[in-house]
Amino acid sequence: MKISQDINILVKKGHIQKIVEHYSKESGEQIDKSLLQETIKKLMKNSNKLDIGQIYINNISYNKRKLLGEIYTPKRIVNYILDLIKFKPGVLIHNKRIIDLSCGSGSFLIQAVNRLKSYYKTGLGDLEEKNNQITKVKSIIKTIAENIYGIDINPIACILCQININMALIDLYQYIWDFDKTYNPPVFKIYNLNSFNLNSLNDYIDNNSFDYVIGNPPYLFIRSISSRNKELIKSNDFETNSGQYDSYQLFIELGIRYLRNNGLLGYIIPDSILALSNRAIIRRYIYENTKLKAISIVGEQFENSVVSNIILILQKEQNKKKRNENIIHINKFNGSIKSENKIKQSMLKQWNYRYLINLTETDATILSYLNASFPKLEDLMEMDAFNINLGRGVELTKEGEIFFCNSCEKFYPVPRNKNKCINCGVKFGEKDIEKIIFTQKPKLSTEYYAPYLYTLRRYKIKDYKYIITNKSGINYKNLSNYEDRVIIRQLNQGNLICASYFKGLMLCSQSYYNLKVKDSPNSQFDNIFMLGLLNSHLLSFYFIKSFSSYKKLFKRILIQKLKELPIKVPRTQKESQISNKLKKQVEKLLYAGDIGDNEYKETQAQIDEYVYELYEIDENYRSYIKQYFKEL
């Protein structure tokens, strides 16, 4: 039957008017009846079997829906999630309660209703035979109405969700009306509530009471959340709303709360949850309250999307041992649920609760060994026996432009797209702007100049310029940190960490990090030794496997990630001897001038072997790492 015919039947029966009146009384928000009437009018004229949600989104601008987090979820995604949580005919779903905490016009709930209807109709036989099974059919509708729940902040979305569910059941209504023309369909448990208001929510639903939680929760970073909702979130009893949170993580927390033990949650959410530091709190909450059953890589699936998505399947589990023994299945959304990778949940704690879904079992074994056996660079930096500095370069724009603020009487870097002083807010003009970076050092000048790194390759300073170093207000940092140190580039070179060493004074931009070993308990542990470790394939392997995602192999190197690298400190005489050999090979690449590719590769291979020896890497794992880089 066409949508227009279904809608006309519900209109004639007065059921749609009944639904609208219900929300007019219940809703605390003013309902835009003109928008609702326009949507229903289009539904009545619609000749295609479209989802009501698709018609609804055509009536409201994308930007308006985005502010509410209302993004239509494709049916193939919905059905895939329902399959993953095993909410389908053939599985015992009788009297199982299911809820969508941000239901919109019902993308998820309508498919859940269709599956429940198929489940119950199996025992009815062919309704076309008109056998009087009216009691059974009414019972089916009643059971569905008792177990389907939805929450949405938008009353029109709630109304459309009700209509959507009613249309899914129209064949059952038609059957009843053939015998009982007075039958009134129920108003389903679709509540016009704000999910962040736990007090009002708890008046309608209880914690630990649902078998399934499903949905596509709103993705709103903290700066996009309304002031009203921020206050609600702050005043309610959330555990994961600290720092730079996103609304979807609060919906994960809510979903877990409302699940019964062993209940299942299926969400489609941004893949920022996998490893972003701001999402660490929700990852830990998941780890401590659920078995993470599956992660499906989805990619970009929605209109105007700049977000890449995953599907997350969780099972609430109170037993810690069962959580730790759980196996997480990793797969790609392609219509198949076949697992492509498996990770033991207990590994997540070792990875600081990051979901490193691109790791194999061998990867995990190597990382676990390195993490357990060697101190992090940041650990060494805090030890009294070591004096190690790590910092960024001069705080300047790429162009090296500065301006003089007449109010502050200081120089500052020119801010992006603004002509105001970042300190006092006073405007500046073109006449106030000057450059402090030059290709050549001016011959006649009263300024102080120093070399300024421009291009870095592994083991080589390829190009440099000159920078004025005495402009009051410019944050040059401590100039002594720019000499006799290792320089590390933020960008990789050929999927390897890119670092070099320079003994004299040479400043650099914030795109580089300066690592300086001033003192250590072992004379072999110095800047040249550190350069050998950093440029080794072993530490690049560690970086890729620890900090990269399934989308981007080698992320920009951030200073915190450098601090987390495992560092070997020579302790024994044998290790000091190996370290000395390592340093000689590093110095060969530093000072030998231009050497051929073969000689470079042979020298780097020797450096790698010495690093493997120092870290006591098994021969099989060495071969595994070498093969990994060959296949990149």
N, C-alpha and C positions, 0 to 999 in steps of 0.2 A: 504494500500500500504506500502511496506517495505521502510525503510530509504534509502537503496542503490538505489532503483528505483527513489525515490523523488529527491535525490541529482543528479543523472544522468540527469534527466529532466532539473533541474536548470542549470547544467553545459552545457548541449547542447544548451539551450536557451541563454547562455552567461551571465546569471544573476549573478552568483557567481563571475565571473571575473569583472563584473560591480561593485559589492559591494567592492571587494578587491581594485580596482582602486580608488573608492571613498575614502576609508580610507588611501590609499597611498598618496593621495593629501591632505586630510584634517588633518591627524595625524601629530602632532609634534614629535611623537616618531618613532623610527626605528622599522618596523614590521618584526618579525621573520618569514619570508616566508617559511622556511624549516619546522618549526613547524606547520604552517598553512596548508601547502601542505600535511604533514603527517597525520594531523587530518582529512582533507577532503578525503584523500585516504582511510582511515579507514572507514569513513562514507559511501563511495561508495561501500565498500565491506561488510558493516554491514548487516546482515540478520535479525536482531532483531529490534523490535520497541522500541529502547532505546532513552532516551532524549540525545540530542547532548552534553549537559553538562556532562553527565556521561562518554561519550567517551573522551571529552576534559580533564577531570581530570585524566584520565589514562595516558595522555601524559605529564603531568607536575607534578613534585614532590610536595608532601603535603607542605613541608617547604617553597618552592618558592611561592606557592599559598597563604600560611598563611601570608607571609610578605605583600602581597597585600590585605589581607582580603578576598581572593577568596575561599569560602567554599560552595560546592554544597548544595542546599536546597532540601530535599526530596519533592516529589510532594504532598504527603498527608499533609505536613505542609503548602505548598503554597495554596492548595485548602481550607484548614481550615481557613487561614487568609482571603482569598477572600470571603468565606462565612460570616465570622464575620463582614467584612466591607460592606456586602450585595452587592458585585459586582458580580451579577449572573443573568441569565435569570429569568424572573418573576418580576424583579425589573427594574425600568426605568433607564437604563444605556446608552441610546442614547445620543451621543455627550457629554459624560462625559469624561473629560481628566484624564488620569492616568499616573503616573511616578514612575520609580524605579531609585533612585539616585546612586545605585551601582549594576547595572543590571547583570553584569557578562555575561554568555552565554544565559541568558534569562529565568531562571527557573520560575520567577514570570510572566514575560510579555507574555510568550507563553500560559500560562493558562488563562491570561486575554484576549488574542486574541481569544482563543478557546471559551470563554464564550461570547465575543462580537459576534463572528461568529454565535454561536447557537442562540443568541438573534435576530440577523438580518435575519437568514435563516428561522426563524419561519414563516415569511410572504411570503417566496418565494415558498413554496410547494416543491415538489419532483423535484430536478434538473435532476434526471435520465430520466425524461420524455422529456428532451431536448427542452422544450419550450424556445423560444428566450426571455430570461430575461436578456440579456447581459448588458443592461444599469443599471438595478438594481444591478446586481452582481458587476459591476465596481464601482457603488456608495458605496456598502458595503465596498469594499476594500479601497476606497478613505476615507471613514469616519473613518475606523479603523486606517489608516495611519495618519490621522489628530489628533487622540486622544491618541495614544500610544507613550510614551516617555521613553527613557532610557539614563542613563549617566554611563560611565565607563572609568576608567583611562587606561585600557588595550585595545589597538586597536584590538588585536586578539579576545578578548572576545566580542567586539562590532560586529566584522564580524560574529562570530558564533551566536550571538544574532539575527542578521539580517537573517541568514540562518534558524535559528530556527523558526522565525516568518513566513518566506516565506513557510516553510514546513507545518506550521499550516494552511496555506491558499492555499495549492497546489490544493485541489479539486476545489476551486473557479477559480484558474488560468486555470486548465484543461478545465473547462466549457467554459471560455472565449475563449481559444485557439481553441476550436472546431468551433467557429464562426469567430474568429479574430486572425489569426496566428501572426499578427504583434504586438500584445499587449505586452507592457513591464511592469512588476510589479514595484511598487514604491520602492525607498530606504527609509526605515522607519527612524523615528526621534530618532535614537540611536547615541548619540553624544560621541565622544572620548574626554572627558574632565576630568579635576580634580575637583571633587565636592567641594574641599576646596578653589578653586580659584573663588570667587564669582563674580569678574569682568568679567571673560570669560563666566561664567555660565549665568550671566544676559544678555549676548548678544543673548542667545538662548531661555531662559525661564524667565517668569516673576513671581515675588512674587504674592501670593494670586490668582493664576490662575488655580490650579488643584483641581479636585473633590476627587481624591484618590492619596495617596502616599503609596507605598508598598515596601517590600524588606527585605533583610537580610544584614544590613549594616556591614562593616568590624569592627571586635573587635580588636583594637590595643591600648594597654595601652601606655601612653605618651612615655615611654622609648623605645617602639618598632616602633614609628612613625619616619619616615625618617627626617633628618635635613631640607631637602627642604620643606617637608610638614609642619613641625613645624613653619618654617618661614612664609609659606603661611597662616597658621591658625592665627599666631600672627598678620600678616599685614592686614587680612581681618576683616570684621565687625561681628565677632561672639560674643555672649553674655555668652556662657557657657564653655569657654575654660580656665577657671582659675584653679589653683591647679593641682592635679594629675588626669587629665581628661583622658577619653578614646574616641577613634574616634567615637564609636557608638553614644555617646551623642551629638556630633556635627551633625551627620546625623539626629537625632531626631529634633534638632533645625532647620535644613534646611528643613526637611519635613513639620514642622509646618509653617514655613515661606511661603512655596510654596503652601500650601493649601488655598483654598477659605474659607470664613467663613462657617461653618457647613460641610466642607470637612472632609474626614476620612483618618486616617493613620493606617496602619497595619504593624508592624515590629516583627521579631523574634530577640531577643537581650539577652545578659547575665542577669541572675537574680540579678547581683550585683547592678542593679538600684534600687532594692526594699528598701534597708536600708543602703547601704554603705555610710559612711560620705562623701567620695570623690564625690559621685553622687548627693549630696544635691542640687547643683546648677541647674542641669537639671530637678530634680523632682519639684523644685519650678517653673522653667520655664514652665513645663507642666501644673502645677496647675494654673498658672496665664494666660495661653493662650488657654487651651483646657478643654473639658469634657473628663475625663478618663473613657472610656466606658467599657473596659474589660481588665482583666489580666488573661491569661491562663497559667497554670503551665505546662511546657513541659519536663523539665529535660534534660539529655544529649541525643542529637539527631544526632550529626555530627561525622564524622570520626576522630579518635585520639583525641576525645574531652575531655578536662578537665573542660569545662565550662558547667554549668547548665543553661538552657534557660527558658525564658517566652515569651509569645506573648503579645504584647502591642497594644491595640486599642484606638486611640484618635480621638476626633472630635473637630476641631477648633471652638472656641466659644468666641466671644468678650464680651458677656453679663456676668458680674460678678455674678449676681443673679442666672442665669441659671447654671453657673459652680458650684456654691456652693450647689445648690439643686440637682445636678446630683448624680445618684446612680452608683457606680462602681460594676460591676459583676465579681466575682472571680470564675474560674472553672479550671478543669484539662483537658489537651489535651488527649482525649480518643475517639475522633470521635463524641463527644456530645458537644453541646454548652449550655447545661443546666447549670444555675448558681448554684454554691454550697455555695456561701457566698455573701453578699452584704454589701458595705460600702458607707456611704454618703461622697461625696467629701470634704465637709467642715471640716470633721474630720481630714484630712491630715494636715491641718495647726496646729491643736492641737498636732499632733504627730511630729512636726518639719519637716513636709513634707515627713516623711518616709511612705512607703507603707506596713503597718502592716496587710498583707492580711490574717493572721491566726486568726484575732480577730472576735469574735461574737459581736452582738449588746450589750449584757450584759458586755462583756469584755470592750468594748469601753466606756460604761457608767461608769464603775468602774474607769478606767484610767482617764477619763475626770474629775471625782470628785476629785481624788487624786492630779492630776496636778493643778487643780484650787484652791484647798483648803489648800495646805501645801507647805512650802518653800522647794526648793531643798537643798541638803547638800551643794552644792557650794554657794548657797545664804547665808546660815548661816556662811560659812567660810569667806565671805566678810564683814559680819556685825561686827561693833566695839564691840558690846556686847558679841560676842563669840570669843574664841581663840581655833580654831580647826585645827590640822595638819593632812594631808593625804599624804602619800608618799610611794614609793617602797623601797625594801630592798637593800642589798649590790649588786653592779654591778659585778657579777661573773658568770662564766659558771657553769653548774650543777656539774661538777667534782671538781670545786674549784681550778683549776690550774691557776697559775700566772707565769709570766716570768720577769726577770730583764733585762731592756734595759740599756746596758752600755753607750749608747750615751745620753739618757735622764737622766740616773741615778735614775730611778724610776721603780716601779713594775706596771705591767698591766695584766688584764685578758688575757689568751691565746685566740687569735681570732680563729674562725672556719676556718679550711682548709687553714690557712696561717701561715707562720713563719716569718712575718715581724711586726715590731712595728707599731701600728696603729697611733702613733703620729709622728714619724720621718722617718719611712720606713726602718730602719736598720734591717737586718735579725738577728734572734736569733736561738740558737740550743737547743738540749735536755738538755745540762748542765745548761742552764739558767732557766729551768722550775722547779717549785716546787709547792707543795700543801700547802694550808693554812687551810684546813678543816680536822679534825681528829675525829675518833670515840671516842677516849679517850684523855683526857688532859695529855700531857707528864709531868712526875714528875719533871724531871730536864730540865728546859728551862728558857732562859732569855726573851722569848717572852711574850707578853700580850695576854691572852686568854679570851674568853667569850663564853657562851652557844650559839649555833647556831641551830635554828629550823630546823628540818628535816621532821617531819610528823605532820600534823594538822588534827583534826576532829572537828565536831561541839562541842563547849564548852571544848575541850580537846587538850592539847599538848601531843601527843602520843610518840614522840621520838625527841631527839635533839643530836647534836654533839658539837664540839668546833671549834672556828675559831680564828686565829691570828688577832689581831686588830691594829697592829702598823706597817703595811707595807706601806711605803711611796708611794703614787701614786694610791693606791686602793681607790675607792670612797665608803667609808663606810657610808656616809651621817652623819647626826648629831646623835651621840650615845644616846643622851637623848631621841630621838624619839623611841628608842627600848625598853623603859621601861614604865610600867604603861600605856598600850595601848591595843586597840582591834587589833587583827591580822585577816586579811581576805584572804582566799585562792582564787586564780584565778579560780580554778576548783570547780564545785559544788559538793555537796555530796547528792546523792539521789534526784536530781532535786531541791535542796534547797541551798541557800547561806550558805557557810561554814565559820564560824568565831568563834574565841575564844578570851580570855583575858589573859594577863600575866602581873603581877605586877613588877617583877624584870627585870633585863637587859637580853635580849635574842635577838641576831641579827637574821636576816632571809635573804633569797635570794630575787631576783626580782619577784619570783613567788608569793610573798605575798605582801599585802598592810598593812601599819601601820596607824591606825586611832587613834588619840589622842585628847581627849577633855581636854584642859588645863584650860579653864575657860568658864563659862556660867552664864546668869542671874538667873538661877534656879538651886538650889543645886541638884535636882533630875536628871537633865540633865548631866549625866557624862558617863564614858566609859561603865559601867555595863548597864546603860539604853540603850545606843547605841547598845550594843551587843544584847539585847533583841529585839530591833527593827529589826536589820539586820538578825537575825536568825528566825524571824517570817515567817509564811506562807504567810502573806499579802505582805511583801516586795519581797519575792521570786516570788509570783504571778505577782507582778508589773514588776519585772525584766524579767520574761519569756515573758509576753505579750507585753512589750515595746521594748525589744531588741532581741528577738529570731526570727528566720525565720521559714518558713514552712518546711525547711530541718532539722534544728538542733534546738531541743527544748530549751536547755540551753547553750547559748554561753559562751565562756571564759569570765570571768568578767574583764573588762578593767576599768582602774581608772576613765575615763571620765563617764562611766556608773554609777559607784558608786556615783559620784558627782551629778548625775541627779535623784537619789532616793528622793522621797518626805519624809521629816522628820517632825514628830510631836514634837513640843516643849510644855511641860506642862505649862499652864498659870494659871489655877484656882487651888483652894485648892483641889477640887475633883480630878482633873487630877494629882495633886501631890500625892494624896493618892493612886490612881491607879498605878502611876509610882513606888511608893515605894513597892507595892505588886508585881509588875512585876519584880523588881530588886531582891527581895527575892527568887523568883522562878528561876531566872537566876543564882543566886549564889548557889542555891541548885544543879544545874546541873554542875556548875563549880567546886565546892569543895566537893561534896558528895562522890567522889571516884566512883568505878564501881557500877552502879545501874542496876536493871533489866529493860528489855524492856518495860514492862507495866508501871513501875513507870516513866521511861523516857518519854514515850508517854503521860502519864497523865500530867506530869509537863510541857511538851512542849505545850500541848493543853491548859493548864491554861495560859501560856505565850501568846499564840495566842489570847485567849479571852480578856486579858488585852490590847493587842495591838489593837484589833478590837474596844474595848471601847474607847481607846484614839483617834482613827481615826474616831470614830462615824460611823462605818460601819453597815448598815442596816442588820437585821437578815437574810433576804432573800439572800443578797449578801454574807454573811458569809457562808451560806449553799452552795451557788453556788461555792465558792472558795474551801470549804472542799471537795465537790464532784469532783471538777476538779482534785485535788491532788490524790484522791482515784482512779481515772480512769487512771492516768499516768502509 
